């Protein structure tokens, strides 16, 4: 049976994502995507703080791809979990919805709006964070309005897959940190708050990330729905 256009795009997005992560020279090409993931990760922390009655001081994204979001108050469990789970959920949702040009454009514009919201309200201090946030806003807006149908579907799916994979990759790194050291991490914060070992939280978040990305791929692969429509 012949594959639909969006299914072919999804396969290409998956293959490119694996190549980017497994071939060392190509990994340099995804550094901008690491910054994108960090912005979404930190914004999820900030939104969780707001949702649980906390105050966000600022968001900083650094040159090495790490980030920090100091907050006052709020639920520590929600705050610490929101970064990894939230970014994986965003990636999975983008993959699931990007089966048509219309919805792929909507996904890119929504991502642009999220980043714009974050830059205006939270991102401060580090020039890398401000520059990459504004740069991604401009690029996403351009891609959403200017790319042709086939290209916008593929682009949105690649971003969704990469966002999910960088979230999972971040949790894999966190697992290594949790096993080898006592360095600061979201999982260590959870351990201090709950008494449950940080490695348990790290593995749990990684599993949730895989579920989010897997659900997105499964939904995108299904027969066309009203969401996908005729692209």
GUKOLNU-201050 format. One record per atom (N, C-alpha, C, O): x, z, y. Coordinates in steps of 0.001 Angstrom, whole numbers. Atoms other than C-alpha are relative to their C-alpha. Layout:
N
      px      pz      py
       X       Z       Y
...
//
This chain:
231
      px      pz      py
     846       0   -1183
       0       0       0
     891       0    1246
    1855     761    1325
    -804     108   -1213
    1373    -945    3404
    -129    1266     832
   -1201    1864     919
      -3   -1179    -848
    2350    1896    5690
    -559    -330    1375
    -362   -1431    1889
     450     153   -1365
     638    2380    9024
    1192      34     950
    2278     484     587
   -1077      28    -984
    2689    1908   12172
     515    1401     289
    1724    1612     379
    -425   -1354    -320
    2705    5641   12930
     751     636   -1173
    1637    1464    -962
    -722    -513    1159
    3826    6404    9348
    1428    -537     -39
    2370     191    -352
   -1346     568     -71
    6746    4004    9706
     826     707    1069
    1999    1009     853
    -699    -698   -1073
    7658    5671   12998
     418    1397    -433
    1513    1857    -108
    -303   -1343     466
    7497    9082   11361
    1179      -4    -973
    2034     880    -923
   -1135     115     919
    9853    7964    8582
    1302    -236     759
    2328     372     452
   -1189     270    -808
   12296    6573   11139
     445    1263     732
    1636    1566     792
    -322   -1236    -717
   12092    9811   13147
     669    1006    -930
    1632    1671    -546
    -594    -926     960
   12838   11852   10023
    1411    -397    -389
    2305     447    -445
   -1334     486     383
   15787    9680    8981
     999     218    1133
    2112     688     897
    -895    -185   -1145
   17292    9747   12479
     336    1473     198
    1473    1820     519
    -230   -1430    -171
   16870   13510   12657
    1005     528   -1010
    1890    1310    -662
    -955    -421    1037
   18693   14027    9349
    1402    -506     318
    2381     223     163
   -1305     558    -354
   21493   11709   10467
     644     774    1148
    1841    1061    1122
    -517    -737   -1152
   21851   13553   13769
     568    1361    -419
    1575    1819     121
    -421   -1349     388
   22181   16892   11999
    1117      -1   -1033
    1845     987   -1140
    -973     -10    1090
   24431   15826    9113
    1302    -724     325
    2333    -419    -274
   -1220     730    -366
   26931   13423   10734
     567     624    1273
     -37     541    2342
    -541    -812   -1077
   29207   15482   12952
     104    -719    1350
    -335    -159    2355
     -83     652   -1317
   29962   12880   15687
   -1362    -217     657
   -1477    -205    1882
    1331     241    -557
   26239   12223   16076
    -635    1271     552
   -1568    1199    1352
     596   -1254    -458
   25507   15917   16662
     171     191    1501
    -631     865    2149
    -179     -73   -1451
   26922   15572   20165
   -1155    -673     731
   -1478    -313    1863
    1089     725    -639
   24050   13184   20871
   -1255     856     160
   -2097     559    1007
    1214    -809     -72
   21445   15908   20301
     166    1233     884
    -728    2077     946
    -167   -1146    -902
   22936   18397   22782
   -1122      81    1032
   -1633    1174    1276
    1151    -100    -914
   20256   17457   25347
   -1261     526    -689
   -2063    1224     -67
    1157    -503     728
   17661   18156   22655
     126    1493    -281
    -879    2201    -355
    -215   -1439     143
   19238   21569   22074
    -433     717    1277
   -1061    1774    1222
     443    -584   -1272
   18704   22287   25776
   -1523       4      94
   -2121     981     546
    1461      60     -19
   15100   21137   25463
    -592    1109    -860
   -1518    1801    -438
     488   -1044     891
   14552   23457   22514
     175    1380     619
    -707    2232     512
    -256   -1304    -609
   16131   26360   24394
    -989     276    1123
   -1490    1393    1248
     999    -167   -1060
   13858   25795   27392
   -1354     398    -588
   -2000    1322     -92
    1295    -320     613
   10779   25818   25137
      48    1380    -655
    -901    2155    -544
    -187   -1305     644
   12114   28808   23158
    -150    1125    1026
    -904    2075     809
      37   -1061   -1004
   12646   30881   26302
   -1347      57     701
   -1818    1143    1042
    1323       3    -608
    9346   29785   27832
   -1009     710    -901
   -1891    1412    -407
     892    -700     935
    7567   31022   24691
     175    1508     105
    -801    2255      34
    -223   -1426    -262
    9225   34415   25230
    -744     434    1266
   -1424    1460    1284
     622    -346   -1280
    8003   34393   28828
   -1521      50    -108
   -2149     977     403
    1457      29     142
    4433   33421   27917
    -498    1160    -849
   -1566    1710    -585
     371   -1156     818
    4336   36114   25225
      38    1279     828
    -798    2165     649
     -73   -1162    -884
    5419   38652   27846
   -1243      74     879
   -1868    1128     994
    1203      41    -833
    2620   37566   30176
   -1245     366    -799
   -2087    1137    -338
    1205    -204     813
      62   37575   27360
    -167    1451    -438
   -1281    1891    -722
      67   -1395     463
     922   41158   26405
     236     995    1131
     564    2156     886
     -62    -907   -1135
    1050   42601   29917
    1383     264     559
    1555    1201    1339
   -1356    -192    -496
    4777   42266   30603
     289    -839    1237
    -525   -1668    1643
    -456     764   -1157
    6686   40888   33587
    1286    -739    -356
    2183    -173    -982
   -1168     830     273
    9225   38060   33358
     920      32    1215
     490    -273    2328
    -950     -15   -1110
   12351   38473   35476
     506   -1414     300
     473   -1848    1451
    -495    1360    -185
   13816   34986   34944
     316    -594   -1370
     324     112   -2378
    -528     690    1182
   14920   32403   32369
    1330    -624     391
    1453   -1235    1453
   -1276     687    -181
   18518   31251   32078
     328    -790   -1262
     181    -284   -2375
    -485     845    1090
   19775   28376   29903
    1459    -326     297
    1788    -801    1384
   -1437     117    -230
   23545   28193   29455
     566   -1285    -604
     -98   -1966   -1386
    -631    1255     409
   25979   25338   28820
     153    -118   -1513
     140   -1228   -2044
    -171      47    1453
   26449   26299   25148
   -1314    -141    -751
   -1329    -148   -1982
    1306     175     633
   22724   25869   24499
    -758    1278    -243
   -1893    1233    -717
     697   -1272     156
   21857   29565   24407
    -836     282    1239
    -727    -428    2238
     833    -350   -1133
   19355   31227   26718
    -365    1466     -39
    -143    2149   -1039
     403   -1402     -80
   18020   34580   27865
   -1208     111     919
   -1306    -593    1924
    1205    -229    -800
   14684   35822   29223
    -259    1502      97
   -1006    2042    -719
     269   -1432    -162
   14752   39443   30453
   -1445     239     428
   -1962    -460    1300
    1384    -324    -342
   11278   40983   30615
    -147    1511     139
     659    2280    -386
     348   -1406    -142
    9748   44306   31607
   -1373     215    -617
   -2352    -403    -199
    1276    -279     634
    7028   45679   29358
    -385   -1065   -1011
     438   -1884   -1419
     478     942    1003
    4906   43697   26949
     234     504   -1417
     867    1539   -1625
    -156    -347    1414
    4790   43820   23167
    1304    -561    -535
    1502   -1776    -547
   -1294     453     500
    8286   43690   21685
    -148    -903   -1214
     580   -1886   -1350
     201     819    1202
    7004   42291   18391
    -415   -1418     391
     112   -2393    -145
     431    1330    -452
    5209   39429   20172
    1118    -719     736
    1309   -1921     550
   -1073     606    -787
    8141   38823   22526
    1102    -551    -885
    1522   -1696    -723
   -1127     415     833
   10839   38669   19873
    -373   -1138    -940
     464   -1987   -1244
     425    1028     949
    8812   36477   17527
    -340   -1320     678
    -266   -2378      54
     571    1169    -663
    7529   34046   20145
     979   -1153     137
     560   -2310      91
    -953    1071    -255
   10758   32094   20705
     109    -992   -1136
    -139   -2183    -946
    -197     895    1141
   11431   30678   17254
   -1321    -561    -514
   -1437   -1757    -777
    1292     464     515
    7818   30534   16084
    -663    -951     985
   -1240   -1962     584
     649     832   -1012
    6587   29073   19367
     599   -1387      94
    -137   -2371     163
    -623    1319    -111
    9148   26265   19576
    -265    -846   -1238
    -447   -2059   -1131
     332     749    1218
    8528   25302   15933
   -1447    -481      37
   -1750   -1593    -395
    1410     381     -91
    4775   25287   16583
    -188   -1169     964
    -973   -2077     691
      79    1105    -950
    5221   23031   19617
     482   -1294    -650
    -156   -2338    -514
    -512    1182     685
    7354   20628   17570
    -968    -536   -1031
   -1206   -1741   -1103
     963     420    1013
    4863   20571   14723
   -1242    -627     604
   -1771   -1603      73
    1184     549    -659
    1962   19961   17111
     275   -1396     540
    -580   -2278     450
    -341    1324    -526
    3771   17034   18740
      23   -1031   -1125
    -502   -2133    -970
     -36     921    1140
    4435   15437   15348
   -1412    -313    -480
   -1743   -1467    -752
    1356     176     519
     833   15987   14248
    -846    -901     890
   -1657   -1681     391
     888     699    -929
    -716   14488   17374
     489   -1379     413
    -274   -2162     979
    -586    1235    -545
    1620   11568   18056
    -228   -1218    -883
     665   -2053   -1025
     285    1134     856
     -70    9104   15726
    -516   -1225     733
    -630   -2299     142
     441    1141    -801
   -1339    6885   18532
     743      30    1319
    1258    1069    1734
    -695      63   -1284
     149    5693   21794
    -660     934    1015
      29    1589    1797
     715    -855    -947
   -2549    7543   23744
     426    1451    -153
     763    2109     832
    -319   -1406     213
   -1818   10908   22138
    1492     267      95
    1905    1373     443
   -1444    -169    -189
    1929   10340   22115
     305     189    1489
    1128    1027    1858
    -194    -144   -1452
    1770    9898   25895
    -495    1368     478
     144    2009    1312
     535   -1313    -372
    -384   13012   26217
     988    1102    -384
    1206    2042     380
    -975    -998     445
    2176   14990   24192
    1211      39     925
    1681    1117    1288
   -1155      50    -894
    5045   13816   26391
    -345     577    1369
     461    1299    1956
     401    -533   -1297
    3107   14615   29572
    -212    1511     -71
     119    2229     873
     192   -1441     156
    2147   18057   28219
    1338     726     -49
    1489    1798     538
   -1330    -591      61
    5791   18787   27405
     648       5    1379
    1312     969    1759
    -494      98   -1374
    6735   17612   30904
    -616    1094     869
      82    1737    1653
     690   -1016    -794
    4120   19931   32424
     493    1402    -345
     677    2231     547
    -517   -1304     415
    5345   22908   30373
    1362     283     622
    1608    1377    1132
   -1329    -181    -568
    8920   22371   31515
     -61     166    1516
     650     997    2081
     152    -134   -1442
    7859   21881   35131
    -490    1385     382
       6    1987    1335
     523   -1353    -202
    5875   25119   34972
    1117    1028    -146
    1236    1943     670
   -1089    -943     253
    8896   26938   33534
    1053     -39    1095
    1509    1003    1566
   -1032     133   -1037
   11371   25545   36075
    -478     605    1319
     284    1295    1997
     519    -505   -1262
    9120   26402   39023
    -129    1514      17
     150    2146    1036
     307   -1423      10
    8266   29929   37916
    1135     883    -507
    1293    2014     -47
    -892    -912     705
   11090   31210   35751
    1485    -354      50
    2319     538     207
   -1407     368     186
   14331   29205   35483
     775     264    1286
     443    -264    2347
    -777    -414   -1161
   16913   30702   37816
    1483     109    -376
    1839     165   -1553
   -1392    -409     163
   20621   31248   38284
     931   -1071    -508
    1663   -1677     274
    -975     901     602
   22514   29032   35885
    -353   -1455     326
   -1479   -1895      91
     265    1375    -428
   22866   25462   37180
    -355    -903   -1172
   -1131   -1846   -1014
     315     802    1188
   22759   24035   33639
   -1495      88    -309
   -2132    -921    -611
    1416    -174     285
   19299   25495   33122
    -881    -756     967
   -1829   -1425     555
     786     696   -1016
   17933   24140   36384
     150   -1515    -153
    -837   -2250    -114
    -257    1431     103
   19578   20734   35952
    -668    -602   -1229
   -1312   -1647   -1131
     587     558    1224
   18469   20222   32335
   -1521      81      26
   -2197    -802    -502
    1454    -111     -94
   14947   21470   33066
    -599   -1106     860
   -1570   -1753     466
     480    1061    -889
   14452   19091   35989
     241   -1373    -624
    -609   -2260    -544
    -320    1281     630
   16189   16272   34108
    -968    -359   -1105
   -1403   -1506   -1203
     949     261    1076
   13928   16623   31091
   -1405    -277     551
   -2124   -1117      10
    1303     281    -618
   10828   16759   33322
     -78   -1450     454
   -1054   -2150     185
     -21    1375    -507
   11817   13498   34978
       1   -1005   -1143
    -721   -2002   -1098
     -98     928    1123
   12722   11823   31691
   -1303     -74    -780
   -1742   -1167   -1138
    1250      -5     755
    9547   12881   29886
   -1112    -710     754
   -1902   -1444     159
    1001     705    -793
    7372   11686   32755
     218   -1506     -33
    -735   -2275    -156
    -315    1432      50
    9161    8330   32781
    -374    -589   -1358
   -1004   -1644   -1422
     289     504    1340
    8884    7916   28989
   -1501     -92    -253
   -1977   -1045    -870
    1444     -24     244
    5195    8849   28973
    -705   -1191     644
   -1662   -1723      80
     702    1046    -740
    4245    6196   31518
     579   -1395    -207
    -128   -2385     -23
    -666    1298      12
    6747    3408   30924
     234    -595   -1386
     356   -1814   -1509
    -296     550    1321
    7341    3081   27179
   -1186    -780    -563
   -2332    -383    -351
    1083     718     688
    5321     481   25217
    -522     811   -1177
      51    1839   -1539
     704    -782    1021
    3003    1605   22428
     905     429   -1161
     999    1617   -1467
    -825    -346    1159
    5392    1422   19468
    1100     987     364
    1369    1928    -382
   -1128    -837    -405
    8251    3029   21380
    -437    1409     375
     279    2369      92
     424   -1325    -419
    6225    5905   22808
    -391     847   -1202
    -173    2058   -1199
     316    -734    1226
    4942    6864   19347
    1283     496    -661
    1384    1671   -1015
   -1254    -363     638
    8460    6833   17879
     720    1083     799
    1225    2047     223
    -694    -972    -848
    9922    8734   20849
    -632    1380     -99
      69    2382    -239
     688   -1277      82
    7279   11441   20741
     213     656   -1363
     411    1869   -1444
    -207    -557    1335
    7658   11860   16978
    1437     492    -182
    1659    1533    -800
   -1392    -450      86
   11458   12064   17240
     170    1323     731
     815    2236     216
    -110   -1248    -751
   11168   14747   19916
    -658    1152    -751
    -124    2260    -799
     674   -1043     760
    8659   16666   17812
     802     453   -1202
     945    1653   -1439
    -802    -343    1176
   10795   16498   14661
    1260     751     417
    1611    1766    -184
   -1223    -659    -447
   13962   17402   16564
    -279    1399     533
     500    2321     290
     341   -1323    -515
   12244   20289   18333
    -239     970   -1149
     204    2117   -1107
     191    -844    1174
   11107   21631   14977
    1290     294    -720
    1532    1431   -1126
   -1249    -189     728
   14496   21087   13362
     977     882     764
    1663    1704     157
    -911    -861    -746
   16462   22676   16197
    -479    1442     -41
     332    2367     -10
     505   -1357     165
   14163   25671   15921
     416     569   -1349
     886    1704   -1430
    -411    -455    1330
   14817   25903   12177
    1508     217     -41
    1979    1192    -626
   -1446    -146     -43
   18543   25351   12806
     392    1272     732
    1342    1947     335
    -274   -1230    -729
   18494   28183   15323
    -230    1219    -878
     533    2183    -822
     276   -1125     881
   16934   30487   12751
    1039      85   -1101
    1421    1185   -1499
   -1065     -20     995
   19511   29444   10146
    1255     650     575
    1927    1423    -107
   -1132    -641    -669
   22208   30421   12639
    -250    1488     150
     653    2301     -46
     360   -1400    -141
   20365   33662   13281
     156     745   -1316
     577    1901   -1332
    -176    -619    1319
   20356   34360    9530
    1472     313    -245
    1801    1388    -746
   -1434    -237     168
   24151   33977    9467
     459    1185     837
    1255    2008     385
    -351   -1116    -871
   24448   36356   12407
    -511    1306    -580
     191    2317    -581
     593   -1218     546
   22101   38847   10782
     765     506   -1210
     898    1715   -1398
    -731    -395    1199
   24103   38830    7546
    1408     471     333
    1897    1440    -249
   -1429    -213    -202
   27594   38829    9018
     338    1018    1077
    1391    1651     993
    -393    -809   -1142
   27481   40841   12244
   -1160     850     486
   -2274     791     -33
    1031    -776    -679
   25598   43261   14431
    -244    -555    1400
    -658     183    2294
     181     618   -1304
   25426   40790   17332
   -1462      51     415
   -2368     173    -410
    1359     -12    -533
   22409   40755   19601
    -768   -1224    -464
    -241   -2336    -462
     872    1102     372
   19520   38639   18368
   -1431     499      73
   -1684    1702     133
    1403    -384      25
   15738   38562   18411
    -321     807   -1253
   -1112    1750   -1208
     256    -705    1252
   15782   39696   14785
     516    1430      53
    -110    2338    -494
    -545   -1357    -123
   17970   42687   15612
    -903     864     877
   -1075    2054     614
     968    -720    -820
   15523   43672   18347
   -1193     451    -844
   -1681    1571    -701
    1120    -343     877
   12751   43575   15743
     382    1106    -968
    -428    1988   -1256
    -460   -1054     904
   14816   45697   13368
      -3    1349     706
    -435    2352     137
     -39   -1255    -746
   15332   48323   16056
   -1397     523     303
   -1614    1734     361
    1354    -403    -366
   11637   48335   16919
    -843     414   -1207
   -1700    1291   -1098
     877    -211    1156
   10162   48324   13400
     663     687   -1183
     -26    1234   -2043
    -707    -538    1157
   12863   49527   11004
     133    -990   -1139
     812    -709   -2127
    -109    1053    1011
   12460   46316    8978
    1301    -766     255
    1554   -1154    1395
   -1301     652    -215
   15902   44664    8419
    -121   -1330     728
   -1074   -2082     525
      32    1222    -792
   16740   41833   10796
     -14   -1259    -857
    -606   -2266    -469
     -30    1179     865
   17411   39446    7899
   -1404    -357    -479
   -1704   -1534    -683
    1379     251     419
   13762   39842    6818
    -743    -770    1089
   -1456   -1733     805
     658     697   -1103
   12535   38810   10263
     537   -1412     153
    -224   -2347     401
    -595    1331    -143
   14983   35909   10410
    -549    -975   -1040
    -902   -2109    -717
     508     856    1069
   13860   34535    7047
   -1492    -276     195
   -1957   -1389     -49
    1433     184    -240
   10189   35089    7920
    -237   -1053    1076
   -1090   -1925     908
     167     986   -1067
   10530   33119   11170
     411   -1390    -457
    -207   -2382     -72
    -414    1293     519
   12404   30362    9368
   -1106    -598    -862
   -1378   -1796    -785
    1094     482     850
    9567   30115    6836
   -1166    -494     844
   -1751   -1537     550
    1081     423    -891
    6980   29943    9622
     357   -1318     670
    -501   -2185     836
    -438    1255    -598
    9047   27214   11278
    -169   -1176    -941
    -646   -2235    -532
     166    1066     982
    9102   25148    8081
   -1481    -335    -194
   -1845   -1502    -334
    1437     240     165
    5337   25599    7715
    -547    -810    1173
   -1323   -1745     979
     479     729   -1188
    4720   24423   11294
     408   -1464     -35
    -414   -2352     192
    -483    1380      44
    6892   21333   10928
    -629    -748   -1173
   -1036   -1902   -1035
     594     635    1170
    5591   20613    7430
   -1458    -355     215
   -1909   -1423    -198
    1404     293    -282
    1984   20862    8575
    -113   -1182     957
    -976   -2044     790
      29    1119    -935
    2719   18526   11469
     235   -1324    -681
    -458   -2302    -403
    -293    1235     728
    4235   15926    9155
   -1167    -368    -915
   -1560   -1533    -985
    1137     262     897
    1380   16284    6646
   -1192    -549     773
   -1828   -1510     341
    1143     450    -802
   -1255   15893    9362
     227   -1422     517
    -679   -2255     508
    -307    1329    -524
     513   12884   10857
     -73   -1067   -1084
    -385   -2221    -791
     -30     962    1101
     754   11223    7423
   -1381    -307    -545
   -1566   -1295   -1256
    1348     186     534
   -2943   11568    6674
    -596   -1312     490
     -39   -1983    1359
     730    1183    -472
   -5419    8722    7055
    -344     185    1467
    -548    1318    1903
     281    -106   -1429
   -6113    7960   10711
   -1293     784     255
   -2306     582    -414
    1178    -788    -366
   -8517   10422   12311
    -451    -385    1397
     113   -1288    2014
     453     252   -1358
  -10422   10463   15553
    1094     314    1017
    1154    -270    2099
   -1109    -332    -898
   -7357   12048   17085
     937   -1175     122
    1367   -1523    1222
    -923    1112     -24
   -5167    9130   16079
    -666   -1256     548
    -126   -1929    1426
     726    1176    -479
   -7709    6401   16588
     810   -1280    -213
    1811   -1293    -930
    -710    1269      63
   -6638    2809   16937
     975     -66    1152
     572    -170    2311
   -1020     -66   -1052
   -3353    2869   18826
     267   -1405     483
    1093   -1606    1373
//
